């Protein structure tokens, strides 16, 4: 071979390797980003001819594709759509829009994910029709139904998670909607339905469990305040605080009171444990000022405040602001003022306490299964971090059990089971309905489930309802469903 031919061969080989590397990068490493790019209409058109994978919960498909007689080839169908809407979301090829798991796991469901590259090649070689993979959720259909039935027509949300894994077992929001109406290929009908839902003042498209307009967590946040106090090593459940009937916010003329209108018990002082059991506001305002906003902020962030989580659905970050003055800090001590939270966040607080002080990252997908039933991807449990040392978490668990057994969270009691919990009745304005909360877990000694419930608009009772009478019984039914009660 002449020197010129050898040089030419080397150049051609280098060009081939460069082309191979570039194609491999595009097809494998960059495949997901390209597939999700809204400007990539080719991917959208290709997806019309692919039988989209199913979304599976408790062994049954809750979203699947059936043949259609139009240009889109396949029609998406949702089983018991209203029940699963905040989880599945919807996908509409006619509008090129998607939400929920349909959006978050689109690459896997449409068969365009990087982990499905070899599977696509195999199906091309064997002549098999293109198909997406199935997404297996962690959600339990029985628990989901129990949460849905318990919440009923109330405006709010319920979420249940496994404390030691972070796996989400139920996610329900109300008002709901039927995703089948938004998956129709009739563009005019879909636009009409979407416009009605979008303009509905009750916001049925909002996933209140993880996003939407966040609410003050009320007295459920007292768990974070106690956790912050215990973590300092300077406070114990038996530490005492002054027990006045009214409390003037530092540097302000504003006066706060306990829900009872009087003192927190009969003594001149009250322990942290009794203040939590009776859910008194004044002692927690005093405690928050003693701790300072930075101490509470750091503890709140250990539970996940000021962070967004991908489950893979993206949550709105719950908020504990920085740089609060003493008056503002006092209000956050009992979950008022500028602190806001999602039910997911308050479930993570309970779950972290239940799990010996370790907070797990929440997740709702277990596996991705290919059309040939092979497991293409598995999702592992991961730690977010430690919020509280185990022995201190055990002290807080005992206090939460006392809340349910002998305190103001009695609506969550389950016969034969020790339930740990905390209620909340958050104020929103002088005449506005309260926001009602419960968060807790069961069994207290070996937790299987942590739950958070929020009910907006006072549960239809204005300022007469409470977290104990409305939110706690909903959580009880969800916990019973997990425990097989």
C-alpha positions in Angstrom: 0.0 0.0 0.0 1.4 3.4 -1.0 2.0 6.1 1.6 -0.9 8.2 0.1 -3.4 5.3 0.4 -2.3 4.6 3.9 -2.9 8.3 4.8 -6.2 8.3 3.1 -7.2 5.1 5.0 -6.3 6.7 8.3 -8.3 9.8 7.5 -11.3 7.8 6.5 -11.0 5.7 9.7 -10.8 8.8 11.8 -13.9 10.3 10.1 -15.8 7.0 10.6 -14.9 6.9 14.3 -16.0 10.5 14.7 -19.3 9.8 12.9 -19.8 6.7 15.0 -19.1 8.6 18.2 -21.4 11.4 17.3 -24.2 9.1 16.3 -23.8 7.0 19.5 -23.8 10.2 21.6 -27.1 11.4 20.0 -28.8 8.0 20.1 -27.7 6.9 23.6 -26.4 9.7 25.8 -28.5 12.6 24.5 -31.5 10.6 23.5 -33.7 11.6 26.4 -33.1 15.3 26.0 -33.8 15.2 22.3 -37.0 13.1 22.8 -38.3 15.6 25.4 -37.4 18.7 23.4 -40.8 20.3 22.3 -39.2 21.4 19.1 -38.5 17.8 18.1 -41.7 17.2 16.1 -40.1 14.1 14.5 -40.2 12.4 17.9 -43.8 13.5 18.4 -44.8 12.1 15.0 -42.9 8.9 15.6 -44.7 8.5 18.9 -48.1 8.4 17.1 -47.2 5.0 15.6 -45.9 3.5 18.8 -48.1 1.7 21.2 -47.4 3.6 24.4 -46.5 1.6 27.5 -48.9 1.2 30.4 -48.8 2.8 33.8 -49.3 0.1 36.3 -50.4 0.2 40.0 -51.0 -2.9 42.1 -50.5 -5.2 39.1 -53.2 -3.5 36.9 -52.9 -1.0 34.1 -54.4 2.4 35.1 -53.3 4.0 31.8 -53.0 2.1 28.6 -53.2 2.5 24.8 -55.8 1.0 22.5 -56.0 1.2 18.7 -57.8 4.2 17.3 -59.2 4.8 13.8 -57.6 8.1 13.2 -54.1 9.5 12.3 -52.8 9.0 15.8 -53.0 5.2 15.6 -53.5 4.8 19.4 -55.9 6.2 22.0 -54.9 6.7 25.6 -57.4 5.3 28.1 -57.4 5.8 31.8 -59.1 3.3 34.1 -61.0 5.0 37.0 -59.5 8.2 35.7 -60.7 10.6 38.5 -59.1 8.4 41.1 -55.7 8.4 39.5 -55.7 11.8 37.7 -53.1 13.5 40.0 -50.7 10.6 39.4 -51.1 9.7 35.8 -52.0 13.1 34.5 -52.9 12.9 30.8 -51.3 13.0 27.3 -52.8 14.4 24.2 -51.0 14.0 20.9 -53.4 16.3 19.1 -52.3 19.2 21.4 -48.8 17.9 22.1 -49.3 18.3 25.8 -48.8 16.0 28.8 -48.8 16.1 32.6 -48.2 13.8 35.5 -46.4 10.5 35.0 -47.3 10.7 31.3 -45.0 13.7 31.1 -42.4 12.8 33.7 -41.8 9.3 32.2 -42.6 10.1 28.6 -39.3 8.8 27.3 -39.9 5.4 28.9 -43.6 5.1 28.0 -42.9 6.1 24.4 -39.9 3.8 24.0 -37.5 6.6 23.3 -35.4 6.5 26.5 -31.7 5.9 26.5 -32.1 2.6 28.5 -34.4 1.3 25.7 -31.8 1.8 22.9 -30.9 -1.9 22.6 -34.5 -2.9 22.8 -35.4 -0.6 19.9 -32.5 -2.0 17.8 -33.7 -5.6 18.5 -37.3 -4.8 17.5 -36.1 -3.2 14.3 -34.0 -6.3 13.4 -36.7 -8.8 14.3 -39.4 -6.7 12.6 -41.5 -6.4 15.7 -43.8 -3.3 15.9 -42.5 -0.4 18.0 -43.7 -0.3 21.6 -43.1 1.7 24.7 -42.2 0.3 28.1 -44.5 0.0 31.1 -44.0 2.1 34.2 -44.7 0.3 37.5 -45.7 2.6 40.3 -45.3 2.2 44.1 -48.9 3.3 44.7 -51.2 0.8 46.2 -54.7 0.7 44.6 -56.4 -0.2 47.9 -54.8 2.6 49.8 -55.5 5.1 46.9 -59.2 4.2 46.9 -59.4 4.5 50.7 -57.8 8.0 50.5 -60.1 9.0 47.6 -63.3 7.8 49.4 -62.2 9.4 52.7 -61.5 12.8 51.2 -64.8 12.7 49.2 -66.1 16.0 48.0 -63.9 18.1 50.4 -61.3 20.4 48.8 -57.9 19.2 49.7 -55.4 16.4 49.3 -54.1 13.2 50.9 -50.6 11.6 50.6 -49.3 8.4 52.2 -45.7 7.2 52.1 -43.6 4.4 53.6 -41.4 6.0 56.3 -38.3 3.7 55.8 -38.3 3.7 51.9 -40.0 7.0 50.8 -42.3 5.0 48.5 -45.5 6.9 47.9 -48.5 4.6 48.5 -51.3 7.1 47.8 -51.7 10.5 46.3 -55.2 12.0 46.0 -56.5 15.5 45.4 -59.9 17.0 45.2 -61.6 18.4 43.2 -60.5 16.0 40.5 -61.0 15.6 36.8 -61.3 12.9 34.2 -58.1 12.6 32.2 -60.0 10.7 29.4 -61.7 13.9 28.4 -58.3 15.5 28.0 -56.8 12.6 26.0 -59.4 12.8 23.3 -58.2 13.3 19.7 -61.0 15.8 19.0 -59.1 19.0 19.4 -62.1 21.2 19.7 -63.6 19.1 22.5 -60.4 18.9 24.4 -59.8 22.7 24.2 -63.4 23.2 25.5 -62.9 20.8 28.4 -59.5 22.2 29.3 -60.8 25.8 29.2 -63.6 24.9 31.6 -61.2 23.1 34.0 -58.6 25.9 33.8 -61.2 28.6 34.6 -62.8 26.6 37.4 -62.1 28.6 40.7 -61.7 25.3 42.6 -58.7 24.5 40.4 -59.3 20.8 39.7 -56.1 20.6 37.5 -54.0 21.5 40.6 -52.2 18.6 42.3 -52.7 19.9 45.9 -50.7 17.0 47.3 -47.4 18.3 46.0 -48.0 21.7 44.4 -50.6 24.4 43.8 -51.3 27.3 46.2 -49.5 26.2 49.4 -51.2 26.5 52.8 -49.8 27.4 56.2 -49.3 24.1 58.0 -50.7 25.3 61.3 -49.9 23.3 64.4 -48.5 20.3 62.4 -45.4 22.5 62.1 -45.0 22.4 65.9 -43.4 19.0 65.2 -40.5 20.8 63.4 -40.3 23.4 66.2 -40.0 20.6 68.8 -37.5 18.8 66.7 -35.4 21.9 66.5 -35.6 22.3 70.3 -34.6 18.7 71.0 -31.8 18.8 68.5 -30.1 21.7 70.4 -29.6 19.4 73.4 -30.8 22.3 75.6 -34.5 21.3 75.6 -36.3 18.1 76.6 -40.0 17.2 76.5 -40.1 18.2 80.2 -38.6 21.6 79.7 -41.0 24.3 80.9 -42.2 27.5 79.3 -44.2 30.5 80.7 -48.0 29.9 80.5 -49.8 33.2 80.1 -53.3 33.6 78.6 -52.2 36.1 76.0 -48.9 36.8 74.3 -47.8 40.0 72.6 -45.5 39.4 69.7 -42.0 40.9 70.2 -41.7 44.4 68.9 -45.4 44.5 68.0 -48.8 45.3 69.5 -50.3 42.2 68.0 -51.6 39.7 70.5 -52.0 35.9 70.0 -54.0 33.5 72.0 -54.3 29.7 72.5 -57.2 28.1 70.7 -59.0 27.7 74.0 -58.8 31.4 74.7 -57.1 30.7 78.0 -53.9 29.3 79.4 -52.3 26.0 78.3 -53.4 24.0 81.3 -53.7 25.4 84.8 -50.1 26.0 85.9 -47.9 29.1 85.6 -45.6 27.0 83.4 -46.3 24.3 80.8 -43.9 21.6 79.5 -43.2 21.2 75.8 -44.8 17.8 75.9 -48.1 19.1 77.4 -48.0 22.1 75.1 -47.8 19.8 72.1 -50.5 17.4 73.4 -52.9 20.3 74.0 -51.7 22.1 70.8 -51.2 25.5 72.5 -49.9 28.4 70.4 -48.4 30.7 73.0 -45.8 28.2 74.4 -44.6 27.5 70.8 -44.4 31.1 70.0 -42.2 31.6 73.1 -40.1 28.5 72.2 -39.6 29.7 68.6 -38.3 33.1 69.8 -36.0 31.3 72.2 -34.6 29.1 69.5 -34.4 31.8 66.8 -35.3 31.7 63.2 -32.0 30.3 62.0 -32.2 27.3 64.3 -35.8 26.5 63.1 -34.8 27.2 59.4 -31.9 24.7 59.6 -34.1 22.0 61.2 -36.9 22.6 58.7 -34.5 22.2 55.8 -33.4 18.9 57.2 -36.9 17.7 56.6 -37.0 19.1 53.1 -38.3 22.6 53.4 -37.1 25.0 50.7 -36.5 22.1 48.4 -38.3 20.7 45.4 -38.5 16.9 45.0 -38.9 14.9 41.8 -40.9 11.8 42.5 -40.6 12.0 39.4 -43.5 14.5 39.6 -42.0 17.8 40.5 -43.2 19.2 43.9 -43.4 22.9 44.8 -40.9 23.7 47.5 -42.4 24.2 51.0 -41.2 27.5 52.5 -39.5 28.6 55.7 -38.2 32.1 54.9 -34.8 33.4 55.9 -34.2 36.6 57.9 -37.4 36.6 60.0 -37.7 39.0 62.9 -38.8 37.8 66.3 -42.5 38.5 65.7 -42.5 36.6 62.5 -40.4 33.8 64.1 -43.0 33.5 66.9 -45.8 33.0 64.4 -43.9 30.2 62.5 -43.4 28.4 65.9 -47.0 27.2 65.5 -47.2 27.1 61.7 -48.5 30.5 60.9 -47.0 33.6 59.4 -44.9 33.1 56.4 -44.3 29.3 56.6 -46.1 27.2 54.0 -46.1 23.5 53.2 -47.4 20.8 50.9 -49.0 17.6 52.2 -45.9 15.8 50.8 -43.7 17.9 53.0 -45.6 17.3 56.2 -45.8 13.6 55.4 -42.0 13.7 55.1 -41.8 15.3 58.5 -43.8 12.5 60.1 -42.0 9.9 58.1 -38.6 11.2 59.2 -39.6 11.1 62.8 -41.0 7.6 62.4 -37.8 6.4 60.7 -35.5 7.1 63.6 -34.9 10.7 62.4 -33.8 9.8 58.9 -35.8 11.4 56.0 -36.0 9.5 52.8 -36.4 11.0 49.3 -40.0 10.4 48.2 -40.6 8.4 45.0 -43.5 6.8 43.2 -41.9 4.6 40.5 -40.6 1.1 41.2 -39.6 -0.2 37.8 -39.7 0.2 34.1 -40.6 -3.0 32.3 -40.0 -3.5 28.6 -42.5 -4.9 26.1 -40.7 -8.3 26.5 -41.3 -8.1 30.3 -37.6 -7.5 31.0 -36.8 -5.1 33.8 -35.1 -2.2 32.1 -34.7 0.1 35.1 -35.2 -0.2 38.9 -35.5 2.7 41.3 -33.8 2.4 44.6 -34.6 4.0 48.0 -32.4 6.9 48.8 -31.8 9.0 51.9 -32.4 12.7 51.9 -30.6 13.1 55.3 -30.8 12.9 59.0 -33.1 15.4 60.7 -32.9 14.1 64.3 -30.8 11.6 66.3 -32.6 8.3 66.9 -33.0 8.7 70.6 -34.5 12.2 70.2 -36.8 11.0 67.5 -38.0 8.3 69.9 -38.9 11.1 72.4 -40.9 12.9 69.7 -42.7 9.7 68.7 -43.8 9.2 72.3 -45.1 12.8 72.4 -47.0 12.2 69.1 -48.6 9.0 70.5 -49.7 11.0 73.5 -51.3 13.6 71.2 -53.6 10.8 69.8 -54.2 8.9 73.0 -54.7 11.8 75.4 -54.6 15.0 73.4 -56.3 16.9 70.6 -55.6 14.3 67.8 -58.0 11.7 69.1 -59.8 11.6 65.7 -56.9 9.4 64.4 -57.2 6.6 67.0 -57.3 3.1 65.7 -58.3 0.2 68.0 -55.4 -1.9 69.0 -52.8 0.3 67.2 -50.6 3.0 68.7 -51.0 5.9 66.3 -48.6 8.9 66.4 -50.0 12.2 65.1 -50.4 15.9 65.1 -53.4 18.0 64.0 -53.4 21.5 62.6 -56.0 24.2 62.2 -54.4 27.0 60.3 -55.8 30.6 60.1 -55.9 32.4 56.8 -57.5 35.7 57.7 -59.9 37.3 60.1 -63.0 35.9 58.5 -61.6 33.3 56.1 -62.2 29.6 56.6 -59.5 27.6 58.3 -57.2 25.1 56.6 -57.3 21.8 58.4 -54.4 19.4 58.8 -53.3 16.1 60.1 -50.0 14.3 59.8 -48.9 11.1 61.6 -47.9 7.5 61.2 -48.8 4.0 62.4 -48.0 1.7 64.1 -45.9 3.9 66.3 -43.5 1.1 67.3 -42.9 -0.2 63.8 -44.3 2.4 61.3 -45.7 1.1 58.0 -47.2 4.3 56.7 -47.0 8.1 57.3 -49.9 10.2 56.2 -50.6 13.9 55.6 -54.0 15.3 55.0 -55.0 18.9 54.2 -58.6 20.1 53.9 -59.1 23.6 52.6 -62.0 26.0 53.0 -62.6 24.8 56.5 -64.1 21.5 55.2 -67.2 23.5 54.5 -67.5 24.5 58.1 -65.8 27.9 57.9 -64.0 28.5 61.2 -66.0 25.8 63.1 -64.1 22.7 61.8 -60.8 21.5 63.2 -58.0 19.2 62.1 -59.1 16.7 64.7 -62.7 16.4 63.6 -62.2 16.5 59.8 -58.6 15.8 58.7 -57.6 13.2 61.3 -60.5 10.8 60.5 -59.5 10.9 56.9 -55.9 9.9 57.8 -57.3 7.2 60.1 -59.0 5.5 57.2 -55.9 5.6 55.0 -53.8 4.1 57.8 -56.4 1.4 58.4 -56.2 0.5 54.7 -52.4 0.1 54.9 -52.7 -2.0 58.0 -55.5 -4.1 56.7 -57.9 -3.0 59.5 
